[in-house]
Amino acid sequence: MIDTSPVRVVDAAAPPARMGRSAWGRIAICVVLALPAVVFRLTGSAPNPVVDLLVFGGAVVAASFLLAWAAEAAQKDIAGALAIAILALIAVLPEYAVDLFYAFRSGSDPAFEQFAAANMTGSNRLLLGFGWPLVVVISLLVTRRYVRAGSLPASATRVLQLEQSSRLDIGFLALLAVVAFLIPLFGSIPLWFGFVLLAAFVAYLWRASKVSDDDDDEELVGMAGNIAAMPTRARRWTIVALFVVAAAVILSSAEPFAEALVSSGSALGIDSYFLVQWLAPLATEAPEFIVAALFALRGMGGAAIGTLIASKVNQWSLLVGSLPIAHVLGGGTTGGLPLDGRQVEEFMLTASQTVLGVAIIIALRFHRWSAIALVALFAVQFVVTDTSGRWVLSIVHLVAAVVVFCINRREIASTLAAPFRRQSVVARG
């Protein structure tokens, strides 16, 4: 019987694979979309805030796709949980570039202090409130065809089973979610606290590097599959080239894009805070959502949600930890990044939502009703926009989290111990 299932390993006897014209065409489209921003940057052209927003925003999105394709293809050379961690880190680099610019600028201009926290809290809540449910819904819909074929039970269309390797990420996210509540208590992000979070990120990467995966033959299709199928040397040079080009575009576009977001608010009659909190994350995280959605469409729901969980860990450790450092480097005081009353509420709401997310996935199961509840609570915050409303919504998140934790109480100890437990092999599924 011949095995017709797709594999990632190319037969050594077969001729070297090459990327097709359509694949190179997609890369060319991204480069073309980024070119106007490069021209604007080199010539110093700035027609008006709205045009700048479209040009530099388009460049950031295009470069983000290049990053996502290269990062996903790089999994062929980096296996296991570390690959997921690195993929999640690279996928959110555009967001980091924009957010760190706001933090750096706030060191010399206090008016930008609110935007650093706004971008971080918006992207964090968007990732969990929209990204997680999106992946779950797609995964469960894809599962239906296997249920109809009789290869899976009907219950598989109601619950997404997470991979065992996700327990490490969930454990770190749980600890970081608890620590995050110190930020509203401090009323700022102290410099020393930033270094603590950076240390937590280093520890997370180190622990992820110690976890090997027993399933190294996952299929890579689409753009990542085209790149991964290339001969080793060509593949690695292509990946490096994509990383370099994308990074150059993002670094050159982050500052004018961030400034255009603030200026466009006045030009369009829209609150600049709203644009920074929600429009910027939509632009910078769109490729990340697409990568996760593609994983889910291929029947790799566990890997898809694992990537987004790792992104949350990166945000709460590396991103938040870097904000006070960028603020000080930009001329701010060594006390760290100050937060006003609105920022305290936003961090409280973001931390409480993260706790609820951890409670939902702590048993390595993601029920469809949990996904619906997360989306509903995420949507409510656009209606409840006053101070009391944000505090009430935070309490709702925490109360719901307590209930779910009670249901999954047997999983709490093992998950919290995962970041500290020595475990060299974690099986998928």
Helices and strands as residue ranges (DSSP letters): H 21-43, H 49-73, G 74-76, H 81-91, H 93-106, G 110-112, H 113-126, I 127-131, H 132-148, G 154-157, E 159-161, H 166-180, H 182-186, E 188-189, H 191-209, E 212-213, H 222-228, H 232-268, H 272-274, I 275-279, H 280-297, H 301-314, I 315-319, H 320-329, E 337-338, H 341-361, E 365-367, H 368-380, H 387-407, H 409-417, E 425-426
